[in-house]
Every structure is written in C-alpha cells, then in structure tokens.
Amino acid sequence: MKKLALAGLLSLATSAAAFAAGETHHVAFHVDQNDPKVMTLALNNAENVAAYYEAQGDEVVIEMVAYGPGLNMFIDGKSPVADRIERMALEMEGHLTFSACGNTLKKMTAKLGSEPPLISEARVVPAGVVRLMELQEEGYAYIKP
C-alpha cells in the first residue's frame, strides 16, 4: 500500500511540474529608428524577457523586426550593435530572429547604387510592417522600445 501511495504521489508531482513549466511565449520587437539608444534598448528588452521566462521555467520566442532608418541595426559595418547581435544570436539560438525589411533594403539599394550588406544574423522579409502584422496575428506580443 505504501508503494502504491508513493507511486501516486510521484506521478502527481511529476504531472504538476510538467503542467506548471514549459509554456512558450512570443514577442515581436519593432525598431524603426537609426538610434543606437533605441537599438540597445530593444536588445536589452529582449535579453530581459528571455531571462525572466527562463527563470520561470518557460520559453520565449523573440523576433526583432527592423525597417526604415532602423534597418541600419542590421547593416554590416554600420550597425552600432552588430557585436551584441552576434553574441545574442549564439546565446539564444532557435529563440531569437532578426528580420530586415525587404522594402527598405530595396530603397537603400536604389539610393546607394548597390545593396548594402547585412549582418549574417539578419534575414530579409518582404516587408517589415507586414511581418509585424503577421506576428501579431499569430499571437505575438508587440513591443516598440
């Protein structure tokens, strides 16, 4: 009888722990300013959110979307936060995505005469605004630092 009660308690404890932990949260950060303070704030927010949910035993999926003047955040050789993005991408692999607006990239290319190189961590999406809309439709929280 003691073994049966112990097995029941262990099963209950395991089920409760599995139920209490493991929630996944989703957040989209919007950067549209060529301002190192805004870029740094967005990255700080992302790290803080990740640390908070990790401490809770949960996961978080973060996407940082940059367009307009904010695209400079992802321009290789111009980004004031490139080193930090590289570090964060490694530390948060699979949980952090950097999306660059294709519309802004096309306009920059036309103005410069050649496409500006993006940092390796950035992926191009067709339109930054549309990407933010899609993420919100998928249930992502929206943050604009």
C-alpha positions as CSV (number, residue, x, y, z in Angstrom):
1,M,0.0,0.0,0.0
2,K,2.9,2.4,0.8
3,K,4.4,1.7,-2.6
4,L,1.1,2.4,-4.3
5,A,0.7,5.7,-2.4
6,L,4.3,6.7,-3.1
7,A,3.9,5.9,-6.8
8,G,0.7,8.0,-6.9
9,L,2.4,10.9,-5.2
10,L,5.4,10.8,-7.5
11,S,3.0,10.6,-10.5
12,L,1.1,13.6,-9.3
13,A,4.2,15.6,-8.5
14,T,5.6,14.9,-12.0
15,S,2.4,15.8,-13.7
16,A,2.1,19.0,-11.7
17,A,5.7,20.0,-12.6
18,A,5.2,19.2,-16.3
19,F,1.9,21.2,-16.3
20,A,3.4,24.2,-14.4
21,A,6.5,24.6,-16.6
22,G,7.1,24.7,-20.3
23,E,4.8,27.5,-21.5
24,T,6.1,29.2,-24.6
25,H,5.7,33.0,-25.0
26,H,6.1,35.0,-28.2
27,V,7.2,38.6,-28.6
28,A,8.0,40.9,-31.6
29,F,10.2,43.9,-31.2
30,H,9.9,46.8,-33.7
31,V,12.9,49.0,-34.5
32,D,12.4,51.9,-36.9
33,Q,15.0,54.4,-35.7
34,N,18.6,54.8,-36.6
35,D,19.4,55.5,-33.0
36,P,21.9,53.3,-31.0
37,K,20.0,54.0,-27.8
38,V,16.8,52.6,-29.3
39,M,18.6,49.6,-30.7
40,T,20.3,48.9,-27.4
41,L,17.0,49.3,-25.5
42,A,15.4,46.8,-27.9
43,L,18.2,44.3,-27.3
44,N,18.1,44.9,-23.5
45,N,14.4,44.3,-23.6
46,A,14.9,41.0,-25.5
47,E,17.5,39.8,-23.0
48,N,15.4,40.8,-20.0
49,V,12.3,39.0,-21.4
50,A,14.4,35.9,-22.1
51,A,15.9,35.9,-18.6
52,Y,12.6,36.4,-17.0
53,Y,10.9,33.5,-18.7
54,E,13.9,31.2,-18.3
55,A,13.8,31.8,-14.5
56,Q,10.1,30.9,-14.7
57,G,10.9,27.6,-16.4
58,D,9.2,28.9,-19.6
59,E,10.5,29.6,-23.1
60,V,10.2,32.7,-25.2
61,V,10.4,33.1,-29.0
62,I,11.6,36.6,-30.0
63,E,11.6,38.3,-33.3
64,M,13.2,41.7,-33.8
65,V,11.9,43.4,-36.9
66,A,13.7,46.5,-38.3
67,Y,12.6,48.8,-41.2
68,G,13.1,52.3,-42.3
69,P,16.0,54.0,-40.6
70,G,16.0,51.2,-38.1
71,L,17.4,48.8,-40.8
72,N,20.8,50.3,-40.0
73,M,20.7,48.0,-37.0
74,F,21.4,45.1,-39.4
75,I,23.8,46.8,-41.9
76,D,27.2,45.2,-41.8
77,G,29.8,47.9,-41.0
78,K,27.2,50.4,-39.9
79,S,25.4,48.7,-37.1
80,P,26.4,50.0,-33.7
81,V,25.1,46.8,-32.1
82,A,26.4,44.2,-34.5
83,D,28.7,42.5,-31.9
84,R,25.9,42.3,-29.4
85,I,23.5,40.8,-32.0
86,E,26.1,38.2,-32.9
87,R,26.5,37.2,-29.2
88,M,22.8,37.2,-28.5
89,A,22.1,35.1,-31.6
90,L,24.5,32.5,-30.4
91,E,23.3,32.5,-26.8
92,M,19.6,32.4,-27.8
93,E,19.9,30.2,-30.9
94,G,16.5,29.0,-32.0
95,H,14.7,31.6,-29.9
96,L,15.8,34.9,-31.5
97,T,15.3,36.0,-35.0
98,F,16.4,39.3,-36.7
99,S,14.1,40.3,-39.6
100,A,15.2,43.0,-42.1
101,C,12.6,44.8,-44.2
102,G,13.0,44.0,-47.9
103,N,11.2,47.2,-49.0
104,T,13.6,49.3,-47.0
105,L,16.5,47.3,-48.4
106,K,15.3,47.9,-52.0
107,K,15.1,51.7,-51.3
108,M,18.6,51.7,-49.8
109,T,19.9,49.8,-52.7
110,A,18.4,52.2,-55.2
111,K,19.8,55.2,-53.3
112,L,23.3,53.7,-52.9
113,G,23.6,52.0,-56.3
114,S,24.3,48.7,-54.7
115,E,22.8,46.6,-52.0
116,P,24.2,47.3,-48.5
117,P,25.5,44.1,-46.9
118,L,23.5,42.8,-43.9
119,I,25.0,41.1,-40.9
120,S,24.8,37.3,-41.1
121,E,22.2,37.1,-38.4
122,A,19.6,39.1,-40.3
123,R,17.1,37.5,-42.7
124,V,15.2,39.5,-45.2
125,V,11.4,39.5,-45.1
126,P,9.3,41.1,-47.9
127,A,8.0,44.0,-45.7
128,G,8.7,44.8,-42.1
129,V,5.3,46.3,-41.4
130,V,3.6,43.2,-42.9
131,R,5.9,40.9,-40.8
132,L,4.9,42.7,-37.6
133,M,1.2,42.3,-38.6
134,E,1.7,38.6,-39.3
135,L,3.4,38.1,-36.0
136,Q,0.6,39.9,-34.1
137,E,-2.0,37.8,-36.0
138,E,0.0,34.7,-34.7
139,G,-0.4,35.9,-31.2
140,Y,3.0,37.6,-30.6
141,A,3.1,40.4,-28.1
142,Y,4.2,43.7,-29.8
143,I,6.8,45.9,-28.2
144,K,8.2,49.2,-29.6
145,P,11.0,50.4,-27.4
